[in-house]
C-alpha cells in the first residue's frame, strides 16, 4: 500500500497538469523520502533543509566575513554561501539580487529570504 502523501502527490501533480518529466522527478524524490523510514516530524525539517540547499541558500545567517566571498569580476564579489548576494570591494556596498527593489543595501548577519528583508 502506498503512503498517503504519495497518493496525494500523484493526484495533485496530475490535477495541476505538471509535465511528465517533472512529475517523474518529483515522485522519485518523494518515494526516496518515504523509504527513509518513520521520520515523523523530522520530515518537515528534512524538506526545509533540502529546499534551502537545492536553491543554493544558506542554513545559517551570512556573516559577511572575507572567507564567504568569491571574486566574479574586477570590482565585484559574490557570496559563496548565497549566489544572490554581491559586494563591491572598493566601497563595501553589499546587496541581495532577490530584493524586488534592486540594490538595496544589506547588513550582517543576514538571512536571505527572511520576511523582514522582503520588500
C-alpha positions as CSV (number, residue, x, y, z in Angstrom):
1,X,0.0,0.0,0.0
2,X,1.3,3.4,-0.9
3,X,1.8,6.1,1.8
4,X,-1.0,8.6,1.7
5,X,1.4,11.5,0.9
6,X,2.5,9.6,-2.3
7,X,-1.1,9.1,-3.4
8,X,-1.8,12.8,-2.6
9,X,1.3,13.9,-4.6
10,X,0.3,11.8,-7.6
11,X,-3.2,13.2,-7.6
12,X,-2.1,16.8,-7.2
13,X,0.7,16.6,-9.9
14,X,-1.8,15.2,-12.4
15,X,-4.5,17.7,-11.5
16,X,-2.1,20.6,-11.9
17,X,-1.0,19.3,-15.3
18,X,2.7,19.1,-14.3
19,X,4.9,18.0,-17.2
20,X,5.5,14.2,-17.1
21,X,9.3,14.6,-16.8
22,X,9.0,16.9,-13.8
23,X,6.3,14.7,-12.3
24,X,8.5,11.6,-12.5
25,X,11.4,13.5,-10.9
26,X,9.2,14.8,-8.0
27,X,7.8,11.3,-7.4
28,X,11.2,9.8,-7.4
29,X,12.3,12.2,-4.7
30,X,9.1,11.6,-2.7
31,X,9.5,7.9,-2.9
32,X,13.1,8.1,-1.8
33,X,12.0,10.2,1.2
34,X,9.3,7.6,2.0
35,X,11.9,4.8,2.1
36,X,13.8,6.7,4.9
37,X,11.5,5.1,7.5
38,X,9.2,6.6,10.1
39,X,10.7,10.1,10.2
40,X,7.6,11.7,11.7
41,X,8.1,15.4,12.4
42,X,11.6,15.1,11.0
43,X,10.2,15.1,7.5
44,X,9.4,18.8,7.7
45,X,13.0,19.6,8.8
46,X,14.5,17.4,6.1
47,X,12.3,19.1,3.4
48,X,13.1,22.6,4.7
49,X,16.9,21.9,4.6
50,X,16.6,20.3,1.2
51,X,14.6,23.2,-0.2
52,X,17.2,25.8,1.0
53,X,20.2,23.8,-0.2
54,X,18.6,23.0,-3.6
55,X,18.2,26.8,-4.1
56,X,21.8,27.5,-3.0
57,X,20.6,29.2,0.2
58,X,22.5,29.1,3.5
59,X,21.3,27.2,6.5
60,X,22.6,29.8,8.9
61,X,22.8,33.6,8.5
62,X,25.6,35.1,6.3
63,X,28.3,36.7,8.3
64,X,30.0,38.9,5.6
65,X,33.4,37.5,6.6
66,X,36.2,37.5,4.0
67,X,36.0,33.7,3.5
68,X,32.4,34.0,2.3
69,X,33.3,35.9,-0.9
70,X,34.4,34.8,-4.4
71,X,35.7,37.3,-7.0
72,X,33.5,37.2,-10.1
73,X,34.8,40.4,-11.8
74,X,37.5,43.0,-11.1
75,X,35.2,45.0,-8.8
76,X,32.5,42.5,-7.9
77,X,32.4,39.7,-5.3
78,X,29.7,37.1,-4.9
79,X,28.9,35.4,-1.6
80,X,29.8,31.7,-1.9
81,X,27.0,30.7,0.6
82,X,24.3,32.6,-1.3
83,X,24.6,33.2,-5.0
84,X,22.2,36.2,-5.0
85,X,24.3,38.3,-2.5
86,X,27.0,40.6,-4.0
87,X,29.6,43.1,-2.7
88,X,31.6,45.9,-4.3
89,X,35.0,45.5,-2.6
90,X,36.0,49.2,-3.1
91,X,33.0,50.5,-1.2
92,X,31.9,47.5,0.8
93,X,28.4,48.0,-0.6
94,X,26.5,44.7,-0.3
95,X,23.1,43.8,-1.7
96,X,20.9,40.8,-2.4
97,X,19.6,40.5,-6.0
98,X,16.5,38.8,-4.7
99,X,15.3,42.2,-3.4
100,X,12.5,43.4,-5.6
101,X,13.8,47.0,-5.5
102,X,17.3,46.1,-6.8
103,X,20.5,47.1,-5.0
104,X,19.1,47.8,-1.5
105,X,21.9,47.6,1.0
106,X,22.0,44.7,3.5
107,X,23.9,44.3,6.8
108,X,25.3,41.3,8.6
109,X,24.4,38.9,10.0
110,X,21.9,38.5,7.1
111,X,19.4,35.7,6.5
112,X,18.4,35.6,2.8
113,X,14.7,35.3,2.3
114,X,13.8,36.3,5.9
115,X,10.4,38.2,5.9
116,X,12.0,41.3,7.3
117,X,14.2,41.5,4.2
118,X,11.4,41.1,1.6
119,X,10.0,44.2,0.1
